[in-house]
């Protein structure tokens, strides 16, 4: 279950979501140029498919973003039952695993040490918005 959560988290982070035509903002961070859309609130829905050997899982992810302050992701594998909720703020990551009845709060530094991926809120927001 932990590996599934890890893969789904990475899929969500690396997933590309489209947006409507908004003003394009150009910013630069650590020699990488990032183009993002300026908005107040953004909502999207994505279908996720995970296959590992004989195991196949599919889910629906709902994404809500309040620009530069909050990202809220819920994952429902079927029948609208929420299995996982992820809340990203500018300094913390909150994870509720409803299937395993677990709650976890961590900082971006702890997340980066665990997954070996150096990310922060701005980067995650930019990746999700394409």
FIBAKOL-824189 format. One record per atom (N, C-alpha, C, O): residue number from 1; atom name; x negated, y negated, z. Coordinates in steps of 0.05 Angstrom, whole numbers, plus 5000, padded with zeros to 4 digits. Atoms other than C-alpha are relative to their C-alpha. Layout:
REM residues N
RODO, n, atom, east, north, up
RODO, NUM, CA, X, Y, Z
...
This chain:
REM residues 130
RODO, n, atom, east, north, up
RODO, 1, N, 4983, 5024, 5000
RODO, 1, CA, 5000, 5000, 5000
RODO, 1, C, 4983, 4975, 5000
RODO, 1, O, 4989, 4955, 4987
RODO, 2, N, 5018, 5023, 4999
RODO, 2, CA, 4942, 4953, 5016
RODO, 2, C, 4988, 4994, 4973
RODO, 2, O, 4986, 4970, 4966
RODO, 3, N, 5011, 5005, 5027
RODO, 3, CA, 4912, 4963, 4947
RODO, 3, C, 5021, 4988, 4982
RODO, 3, O, 5014, 4971, 4965
RODO, 4, N, 4979, 5011, 5017
RODO, 4, CA, 4979, 4948, 4915
RODO, 4, C, 5004, 4971, 5006
RODO, 4, O, 5007, 4954, 4988
RODO, 5, N, 4997, 5029, 4992
RODO, 5, CA, 4985, 4883, 4955
RODO, 5, C, 4977, 4985, 4989
RODO, 5, O, 4980, 4962, 4979
RODO, 6, N, 5024, 5014, 5011
RODO, 6, CA, 4914, 4865, 4934
RODO, 6, C, 5003, 4996, 4970
RODO, 6, O, 4997, 4973, 4961
RODO, 7, N, 4997, 5003, 5029
RODO, 7, CA, 4928, 4878, 4860
RODO, 7, C, 5023, 4980, 4993
RODO, 7, O, 5020, 4964, 4975
RODO, 8, N, 4978, 5019, 5006
RODO, 8, CA, 4995, 4841, 4862
RODO, 8, C, 4991, 4972, 5006
RODO, 8, O, 4998, 4953, 4992
RODO, 9, N, 5010, 5027, 4993
RODO, 9, CA, 4961, 4782, 4897
RODO, 9, C, 4982, 4989, 4978
RODO, 9, O, 4984, 4966, 4971
RODO, 10, N, 5018, 5008, 5022
RODO, 10, CA, 4907, 4780, 4844
RODO, 10, C, 5016, 4994, 4975
RODO, 10, O, 5010, 4975, 4961
RODO, 11, N, 4983, 5005, 5023
RODO, 11, CA, 4959, 4786, 4789
RODO, 11, C, 5014, 4973, 5001
RODO, 11, O, 5015, 4958, 4982
RODO, 12, N, 4986, 5025, 4997
RODO, 12, CA, 4998, 4728, 4817
RODO, 12, C, 4981, 4976, 4998
RODO, 12, O, 4988, 4956, 4985
RODO, 13, N, 5019, 5022, 5001
RODO, 13, CA, 4937, 4685, 4825
RODO, 13, C, 4990, 4996, 4972
RODO, 13, O, 4987, 4973, 4963
RODO, 14, N, 5010, 5003, 5027
RODO, 14, CA, 4912, 4700, 4755
RODO, 14, C, 5021, 4999, 4979
RODO, 14, O, 5015, 4994, 4956
RODO, 15, N, 4979, 5002, 5019
RODO, 15, CA, 4980, 4700, 4723
RODO, 15, C, 5003, 4972, 4988
RODO, 15, O, 4996, 4952, 5000
RODO, 16, N, 4996, 5026, 5014
RODO, 16, CA, 4997, 4646, 4673
RODO, 16, C, 5030, 4994, 4999
RODO, 16, O, 5045, 5010, 4988
RODO, 17, N, 4972, 5008, 5001
RODO, 17, CA, 5062, 4609, 4682
RODO, 17, C, 5001, 4975, 4983
RODO, 17, O, 4983, 4958, 4983
RODO, 18, N, 4997, 5023, 5017
RODO, 18, CA, 5087, 4558, 4633
RODO, 18, C, 5017, 4979, 5014
RODO, 18, O, 5032, 4984, 5033
RODO, 19, N, 4986, 5023, 4988
RODO, 19, CA, 5116, 4490, 4649
RODO, 19, C, 5013, 4984, 4978
RODO, 19, O, 5007, 4987, 4955
RODO, 20, N, 4988, 5018, 5020
RODO, 20, CA, 5159, 4438, 4615
RODO, 20, C, 4981, 4978, 4994
RODO, 20, O, 4960, 4975, 5007
RODO, 21, N, 5018, 5021, 5009
RODO, 21, CA, 5129, 4378, 4581
RODO, 21, C, 4999, 4977, 5021
RODO, 21, O, 5017, 4961, 5023
RODO, 22, N, 5005, 5020, 4980
RODO, 22, CA, 5101, 4335, 4637
RODO, 22, C, 4974, 4987, 4994
RODO, 22, O, 4959, 4996, 4977
RODO, 23, N, 5025, 5015, 5004
RODO, 23, CA, 5044, 4285, 4640
RODO, 23, C, 4976, 5017, 5008
RODO, 23, O, 4976, 5028, 5030
RODO, 24, N, 5023, 4984, 4996
RODO, 24, CA, 4977, 4320, 4635
RODO, 24, C, 4979, 4984, 5016
RODO, 24, O, 4972, 4962, 5008
RODO, 25, N, 5020, 5013, 4983
RODO, 25, CA, 4927, 4302, 4690
RODO, 25, C, 4973, 5015, 4996
RODO, 25, O, 4973, 5039, 4995
RODO, 26, N, 5026, 4989, 5005
RODO, 26, CA, 4853, 4313, 4678
RODO, 26, C, 4982, 4996, 5024
RODO, 26, O, 4978, 4973, 5033
RODO, 27, N, 5018, 5003, 4977
RODO, 27, CA, 4807, 4328, 4737
RODO, 27, C, 4976, 5018, 4997
RODO, 27, O, 4976, 5036, 4980
RODO, 28, N, 5025, 4985, 5003
RODO, 28, CA, 4738, 4357, 4747
RODO, 28, C, 4992, 5010, 5028
RODO, 28, O, 4992, 4994, 5047
RODO, 29, N, 5008, 4989, 4974
RODO, 29, CA, 4715, 4404, 4803
RODO, 29, C, 4977, 5019, 4995
RODO, 29, O, 4979, 5039, 4981
RODO, 30, N, 5024, 4983, 5002
RODO, 30, CA, 4645, 4435, 4809
RODO, 30, C, 4993, 5007, 4971
RODO, 30, O, 4990, 5030, 4964
RODO, 31, N, 5008, 4996, 5029
RODO, 31, CA, 4628, 4425, 4735
RODO, 31, C, 5020, 5015, 4984
RODO, 31, O, 5013, 5023, 4961
RODO, 32, N, 4979, 4986, 5015
RODO, 32, CA, 4693, 4458, 4713
RODO, 32, C, 5023, 4980, 4997
RODO, 32, O, 5033, 4969, 5017
RODO, 33, N, 4978, 5019, 5005
RODO, 33, CA, 4746, 4414, 4681
RODO, 33, C, 5026, 5014, 5002
RODO, 33, O, 5030, 5036, 4991
RODO, 34, N, 4973, 4988, 4996
RODO, 34, CA, 4818, 4428, 4702
RODO, 34, C, 5021, 4980, 4990
RODO, 34, O, 5021, 4957, 4998
RODO, 35, N, 4977, 5016, 5010
RODO, 35, CA, 4879, 4402, 4665
RODO, 35, C, 5025, 5011, 5014
RODO, 35, O, 5031, 5035, 5011
RODO, 36, N, 4976, 4991, 4987
RODO, 36, CA, 4943, 4405, 4706
RODO, 36, C, 5023, 4981, 4993
RODO, 36, O, 5018, 4959, 4983
RODO, 37, N, 4976, 5016, 5004
RODO, 37, CA, 5014, 4379, 4699
RODO, 37, C, 5008, 4986, 5026
RODO, 37, O, 5006, 4998, 5047
RODO, 38, N, 4991, 5015, 4976
RODO, 38, CA, 5039, 4325, 4747
RODO, 38, C, 5030, 5004, 5002
RODO, 38, O, 5045, 4999, 4984
RODO, 39, N, 4971, 4995, 4994
RODO, 39, CA, 5106, 4343, 4779
RODO, 39, C, 5004, 4999, 5030
RODO, 39, O, 4984, 4998, 5045
RODO, 40, N, 4994, 4999, 4971
RODO, 40, CA, 5141, 4343, 4846
RODO, 40, C, 5005, 5029, 5009
RODO, 40, O, 4992, 5038, 5027
RODO, 41, N, 4993, 4972, 4994
RODO, 41, CA, 5171, 4413, 4847
RODO, 41, C, 5000, 5017, 4974
RODO, 41, O, 5006, 5007, 4953
RODO, 42, N, 5001, 4982, 5023
RODO, 42, CA, 5162, 4473, 4800
RODO, 42, C, 5010, 5027, 5009
RODO, 42, O, 5004, 5036, 5031
RODO, 43, N, 4989, 4973, 4994
RODO, 43, CA, 5200, 4539, 4799
RODO, 43, C, 4997, 5018, 4976
RODO, 43, O, 5001, 5009, 4953
RODO, 44, N, 5003, 4981, 5022
RODO, 44, CA, 5185, 4601, 4757
RODO, 44, C, 5006, 5028, 5010
RODO, 44, O, 5006, 5033, 5034
RODO, 45, N, 4995, 4972, 4994
RODO, 45, CA, 5201, 4674, 4754
RODO, 45, C, 4983, 5017, 4981
RODO, 45, O, 4980, 5010, 4958
RODO, 46, N, 5017, 4983, 5016
RODO, 46, CA, 5155, 4730, 4729
RODO, 46, C, 5007, 5029, 5006
RODO, 46, O, 5014, 5036, 5028
RODO, 47, N, 4997, 4971, 4997
RODO, 47, CA, 5161, 4805, 4718
RODO, 47, C, 4972, 5011, 5002
RODO, 47, O, 4954, 5005, 4986
RODO, 48, N, 5026, 4988, 4995
RODO, 48, CA, 5102, 4845, 4745
RODO, 48, C, 5002, 5030, 4996
RODO, 48, O, 5022, 5043, 5004
RODO, 49, N, 5002, 4971, 5004
RODO, 49, CA, 5083, 4916, 4723
RODO, 49, C, 4972, 5009, 5009
RODO, 49, O, 4952, 4997, 5001
RODO, 50, N, 5024, 4990, 4989
RODO, 50, CA, 5030, 4956, 4760
RODO, 50, C, 4999, 5030, 4994
RODO, 50, O, 5018, 5045, 5001
RODO, 51, N, 5003, 4972, 5006
RODO, 51, CA, 5004, 5024, 4736
RODO, 51, C, 4973, 5009, 5010
RODO, 51, O, 4953, 4997, 5004
RODO, 52, N, 5024, 4988, 4990
RODO, 52, CA, 4953, 5067, 4771
RODO, 52, C, 5003, 5031, 4998
RODO, 52, O, 5016, 5043, 5015
RODO, 53, N, 4996, 4971, 5004
RODO, 53, CA, 4948, 5138, 4745
RODO, 53, C, 5028, 5007, 4994
RODO, 53, O, 5040, 4997, 4974
RODO, 54, N, 4972, 4992, 5003
RODO, 54, CA, 5017, 5169, 4752
RODO, 54, C, 5019, 4980, 5013
RODO, 54, O, 5043, 4981, 5007
RODO, 55, N, 4983, 5019, 4986
RODO, 55, CA, 5043, 5113, 4796
RODO, 55, C, 5005, 4975, 4983
RODO, 55, O, 4987, 4962, 4974
RODO, 56, N, 4992, 5024, 5014
RODO, 56, CA, 5082, 5058, 4762
RODO, 56, C, 5019, 4984, 5018
RODO, 56, O, 5039, 4995, 5028
RODO, 57, N, 4984, 5018, 4984
RODO, 57, CA, 5111, 4999, 4799
RODO, 57, C, 5007, 4975, 4984
RODO, 57, O, 4991, 4965, 4968
RODO, 58, N, 4992, 5025, 5012
RODO, 58, CA, 5151, 4940, 4774
RODO, 58, C, 5013, 4982, 5021
RODO, 58, O, 5026, 4993, 5039
RODO, 59, N, 4988, 5018, 4980
RODO, 59, CA, 5174, 4878, 4811
RODO, 59, C, 5005, 4973, 4986
RODO, 59, O, 4996, 4968, 4964
RODO, 60, N, 4994, 5027, 5009
RODO, 60, CA, 5200, 4808, 4802
RODO, 60, C, 4987, 4981, 5020
RODO, 60, O, 4991, 4984, 5044
RODO, 61, N, 5012, 5020, 4982
RODO, 61, CA, 5161, 4749, 4830
RODO, 61, C, 5013, 4973, 4995
RODO, 61, O, 5017, 4965, 4972
RODO, 62, N, 4989, 5027, 5001
RODO, 62, CA, 5193, 4682, 4845
RODO, 62, C, 4979, 4981, 5011
RODO, 62, O, 4968, 4986, 5033
RODO, 63, N, 5021, 5019, 4993
RODO, 63, CA, 5146, 4623, 4849
RODO, 63, C, 5012, 4973, 5003
RODO, 63, O, 5027, 4963, 4986
RODO, 64, N, 4992, 5027, 4995
RODO, 64, CA, 5159, 4555, 4879
RODO, 64, C, 4976, 4984, 5008
RODO, 64, O, 4960, 4993, 5025
RODO, 65, N, 5023, 5017, 4994
RODO, 65, CA, 5108, 4499, 4881
RODO, 65, C, 5009, 4972, 5006
RODO, 65, O, 5024, 4960, 4991
RODO, 66, N, 4998, 5029, 4994
RODO, 66, CA, 5109, 4431, 4915
RODO, 66, C, 4972, 4990, 4994
RODO, 66, O, 4953, 4997, 5008
RODO, 67, N, 5026, 5009, 5011
RODO, 67, CA, 5053, 4394, 4879
RODO, 67, C, 4981, 4992, 5023
RODO, 67, O, 4987, 4975, 5040
RODO, 68, N, 5022, 5006, 4982
RODO, 68, CA, 4988, 4392, 4919
RODO, 68, C, 5006, 5004, 5030
RODO, 68, O, 4992, 4993, 5047
RODO, 69, N, 4995, 4995, 4972
RODO, 69, CA, 5019, 4418, 4984
RODO, 69, C, 5009, 5028, 5007
RODO, 69, O, 5002, 5038, 5028
RODO, 70, N, 4989, 4974, 4992
RODO, 70, CA, 5054, 4485, 4981
RODO, 70, C, 5005, 5018, 4975
RODO, 70, O, 5016, 5008, 4955
RODO, 71, N, 4993, 4979, 5019
RODO, 71, CA, 5059, 4549, 4939
RODO, 71, C, 5014, 5022, 5015
RODO, 71, O, 5003, 5032, 5035
RODO, 72, N, 4984, 4980, 4986
RODO, 72, CA, 5112, 4599, 4959
RODO, 72, C, 5007, 5022, 4979
RODO, 72, O, 5020, 5016, 4959
RODO, 73, N, 4996, 4978, 5019
RODO, 73, CA, 5115, 4668, 4924
RODO, 73, C, 5015, 5022, 5015
RODO, 73, O, 5006, 5030, 5037
RODO, 74, N, 4986, 4977, 4989
RODO, 74, CA, 5165, 4723, 4938
RODO, 74, C, 5000, 5022, 4979
RODO, 74, O, 5003, 5017, 4955
RODO, 75, N, 5001, 4977, 5019
RODO, 75, CA, 5160, 4793, 4907
RODO, 75, C, 5022, 5019, 5009
RODO, 75, O, 5023, 5028, 5032
RODO, 76, N, 4978, 4981, 4995
RODO, 76, CA, 5221, 4838, 4901
RODO, 76, C, 4997, 5023, 4980
RODO, 76, O, 4999, 5019, 4956
RODO, 77, N, 5004, 4978, 5019
RODO, 77, CA, 5210, 4908, 4872
RODO, 77, C, 5026, 5010, 4987
RODO, 77, O, 5025, 5021, 4966
RODO, 78, N, 4975, 4991, 5012
RODO, 78, CA, 5283, 4922, 4859
RODO, 78, C, 5024, 4993, 5017
RODO, 78, O, 5022, 4990, 5041
RODO, 79, N, 4975, 5006, 4986
RODO, 79, CA, 5355, 4906, 4877
RODO, 79, C, 4999, 4975, 5016
RODO, 79, O, 5016, 4971, 5034
RODO, 80, N, 5002, 5025, 4987
RODO, 80, CA, 5334, 4838, 4901
RODO, 80, C, 4990, 5001, 5029
RODO, 80, O, 4992, 4981, 5044
RODO, 81, N, 5010, 4997, 4973
RODO, 81, CA, 5303, 4865, 4965
RODO, 81, C, 4971, 4989, 5001
RODO, 81, O, 4954, 4998, 4986
RODO, 82, N, 5026, 5012, 4998
RODO, 82, CA, 5243, 4822, 4985
RODO, 82, C, 4981, 5019, 5014
RODO, 82, O, 4986, 5029, 5036
RODO, 83, N, 5021, 4983, 4989
RODO, 83, CA, 5180, 4864, 4997
RODO, 83, C, 4977, 4984, 5011
RODO, 83, O, 4964, 4993, 5030
RODO, 84, N, 5024, 5015, 4993
RODO, 84, CA, 5126, 4811, 5002
RODO, 84, C, 5006, 4970, 4997
RODO, 84, O, 5018, 4962, 4977
RODO, 85, N, 4998, 5030, 5002
RODO, 85, CA, 5124, 4736, 5016
RODO, 85, C, 4973, 4989, 5005
RODO, 85, O, 4959, 4996, 5024
RODO, 86, N, 5027, 5013, 4998
RODO, 86, CA, 5062, 4694, 5006
RODO, 86, C, 5005, 4970, 5000
RODO, 86, O, 5017, 4959, 4982
RODO, 87, N, 4998, 5029, 4998
RODO, 87, CA, 5058, 4622, 5028
RODO, 87, C, 4972, 4988, 5001
RODO, 87, O, 4956, 4995, 5019
RODO, 88, N, 5026, 5012, 5001
RODO, 88, CA, 4997, 4581, 5009
RODO, 88, C, 5003, 4970, 5006
RODO, 88, O, 5017, 4956, 4992
RODO, 89, N, 5001, 5029, 4995
RODO, 89, CA, 4984, 4513, 5040
RODO, 89, C, 4972, 4991, 4993
RODO, 89, O, 4956, 5006, 4984
RODO, 90, N, 5026, 5011, 5008
RODO, 90, CA, 4925, 4468, 5029
RODO, 90, C, 4977, 5011, 5017
RODO, 90, O, 4954, 5010, 5009
RODO, 91, N, 5022, 4989, 4983
RODO, 91, CA, 4886, 4501, 5087
RODO, 91, C, 5005, 5029, 5009
RODO, 91, O, 4986, 5040, 5021
RODO, 92, N, 4994, 4974, 4989
RODO, 92, CA, 4920, 4568, 5103
RODO, 92, C, 5015, 5018, 4980
RODO, 92, O, 5028, 5008, 4961
RODO, 93, N, 4985, 4980, 5015
RODO, 93, CA, 4948, 4632, 5072
RODO, 93, C, 5016, 5016, 5019
RODO, 93, O, 5006, 5027, 5039
RODO, 94, N, 4983, 4984, 4984
RODO, 94, CA, 5008, 4666, 5103
RODO, 94, C, 5012, 5023, 4983
RODO, 94, O, 5020, 5018, 4961
RODO, 95, N, 4990, 4977, 5014
RODO, 95, CA, 5030, 4736, 5083
RODO, 95, C, 5019, 5016, 5017
RODO, 95, O, 5012, 5023, 5040
RODO, 96, N, 4981, 4984, 4986
RODO, 96, CA, 5092, 4773, 5105
RODO, 96, C, 5005, 5025, 4982
RODO, 96, O, 5015, 5023, 4960
RODO, 97, N, 4995, 4974, 5014
RODO, 97, CA, 5095, 4847, 5084
RODO, 97, C, 5024, 5013, 5014
RODO, 97, O, 5022, 5025, 5035
RODO, 98, N, 4975, 4990, 4988
RODO, 98, CA, 5167, 4866, 5097
RODO, 98, C, 5002, 5031, 5000
RODO, 98, O, 5016, 5042, 5016
RODO, 99, N, 4999, 4971, 5001
RODO, 99, CA, 5156, 4939, 5077
RODO, 99, C, 4985, 5012, 5023
RODO, 99, O, 4994, 5032, 5035
RODO, 100, N, 5016, 4989, 4978
RODO, 100, CA, 5101, 4951, 5128
RODO, 100, C, 5005, 4985, 5027
RODO, 100, O, 4992, 4991, 5047
RODO, 101, N, 4994, 5016, 4977
RODO, 101, CA, 5130, 4900, 5178
RODO, 101, C, 4975, 4988, 5012
RODO, 101, O, 4969, 4990, 5036
RODO, 102, N, 5024, 5013, 4992
RODO, 102, CA, 5065, 4861, 5181
RODO, 102, C, 4999, 4971, 4992
RODO, 102, O, 5011, 4963, 4971
RODO, 103, N, 5004, 5029, 5006
RODO, 103, CA, 5047, 4787, 5183
RODO, 103, C, 4971, 4994, 5003
RODO, 103, O, 4957, 5003, 5021
RODO, 104, N, 5029, 5007, 4999
RODO, 104, CA, 4979, 4758, 5168
RODO, 104, C, 4997, 4970, 4993
RODO, 104, O, 5010, 4961, 4974
RODO, 105, N, 5007, 5027, 5006
RODO, 105, CA, 4953, 4687, 5171
RODO, 105, C, 4970, 4998, 4998
RODO, 105, O, 4956, 5010, 5015
RODO, 106, N, 5029, 5003, 5003
RODO, 106, CA, 4884, 4669, 5146
RODO, 106, C, 4993, 4974, 4987
RODO, 106, O, 5010, 4961, 4974
RODO, 107, N, 5010, 5023, 5013
RODO, 107, CA, 4842, 4612, 5122
RODO, 107, C, 4990, 5008, 4972
RODO, 107, O, 4988, 5032, 4967
RODO, 108, N, 5011, 4994, 5026
RODO, 108, CA, 4815, 4607, 5051
RODO, 108, C, 4973, 5013, 5003
RODO, 108, O, 4965, 5030, 4986
RODO, 109, N, 5026, 4988, 4996
RODO, 109, CA, 4746, 4624, 5078
RODO, 109, C, 5002, 5030, 5006
RODO, 109, O, 4988, 5046, 4995
RODO, 110, N, 4995, 4972, 4994
RODO, 110, CA, 4772, 4690, 5108
RODO, 110, C, 5009, 5015, 4976
RODO, 110, O, 5000, 5037, 4971
RODO, 111, N, 4990, 4988, 5024
RODO, 111, CA, 4809, 4705, 5044
RODO, 111, C, 4977, 5005, 4980
RODO, 111, O, 4975, 5026, 4968
RODO, 112, N, 5023, 4998, 5019
RODO, 112, CA, 4746, 4691, 5002
RODO, 112, C, 4981, 5022, 5009
RODO, 112, O, 4970, 5036, 4992
RODO, 113, N, 5018, 4979, 4990
RODO, 113, CA, 4704, 4736, 5047
RODO, 113, C, 5011, 5028, 4996
RODO, 113, O, 4996, 5046, 4989
RODO, 114, N, 4988, 4974, 5002
RODO, 114, CA, 4754, 4793, 5044
RODO, 114, C, 5001, 5010, 4971
RODO, 114, O, 4995, 5032, 4965
RODO, 115, N, 4997, 4993, 5028
RODO, 115, CA, 4767, 4792, 4968
RODO, 115, C, 4976, 4995, 4983
RODO, 115, O, 4974, 5005, 4961
RODO, 116, N, 5024, 5006, 5015
RODO, 116, CA, 4700, 4765, 4946
RODO, 116, C, 5006, 4980, 4977
RODO, 116, O, 4990, 4979, 4958
RODO, 117, N, 4993, 5019, 5021
RODO, 117, CA, 4735, 4711, 4904
RODO, 117, C, 4999, 4972, 5014
RODO, 117, O, 5013, 4968, 5034
RODO, 118, N, 5002, 5027, 4988
RODO, 118, CA, 4717, 4638, 4919
RODO, 118, C, 5022, 4982, 4988
RODO, 118, O, 5018, 4970, 4966
RODO, 119, N, 4978, 5016, 5009
RODO, 119, CA, 4784, 4602, 4911
RODO, 119, C, 5009, 4981, 5022
RODO, 119, O, 5003, 4985, 5046
RODO, 120, N, 4988, 5018, 4982
RODO, 120, CA, 4818, 4543, 4943
RODO, 120, C, 5028, 4993, 4989
RODO, 120, O, 5035, 5002, 4968
RODO, 121, N, 4972, 5006, 5008
RODO, 121, CA, 4889, 4514, 4939
RODO, 121, C, 5002, 4987, 4973
RODO, 121, O, 5018, 4995, 4956
RODO, 122, N, 4999, 5014, 5026
RODO, 122, CA, 4875, 4467, 4881
RODO, 122, C, 4995, 5019, 4977
RODO, 122, O, 5008, 5017, 4956
RODO, 123, N, 5006, 4981, 5022
RODO, 123, CA, 4844, 4523, 4839
RODO, 123, C, 5023, 5019, 4996
RODO, 123, O, 5030, 5025, 4973
RODO, 124, N, 4977, 4982, 5003
RODO, 124, CA, 4901, 4571, 4853
RODO, 124, C, 5023, 4986, 4986
RODO, 124, O, 5035, 4998, 4968
RODO, 125, N, 4978, 5015, 5013
RODO, 125, CA, 4952, 4518, 4834
RODO, 125, C, 4994, 4996, 4970
RODO, 125, O, 5012, 4999, 4953
RODO, 126, N, 5007, 5005, 5028
RODO, 126, CA, 4914, 4502, 4770
RODO, 126, C, 5001, 5026, 4983
RODO, 126, O, 5010, 5025, 4960
RODO, 127, N, 4999, 4975, 5014
RODO, 127, CA, 4908, 4576, 4751
RODO, 127, C, 5029, 5008, 4995
RODO, 127, O, 5035, 5017, 4973
RODO, 128, N, 4972, 4993, 5003
RODO, 128, CA, 4982, 4588, 4762
RODO, 128, C, 5015, 4983, 4979
RODO, 128, O, 5034, 4993, 4966
RODO, 129, N, 4987, 5018, 5019
RODO, 129, CA, 5001, 4529, 4719
RODO, 129, C, 4987, 5001, 4973
RODO, 129, O, 4996, 4986, 4955
RODO, 130, N, 5013, 4997, 5026
RODO, 130, CA, 4955, 4549, 4662
RODO, 130, C, 4983, 4977, 4993
RODO, 130, O, 4971, 4977, 4972
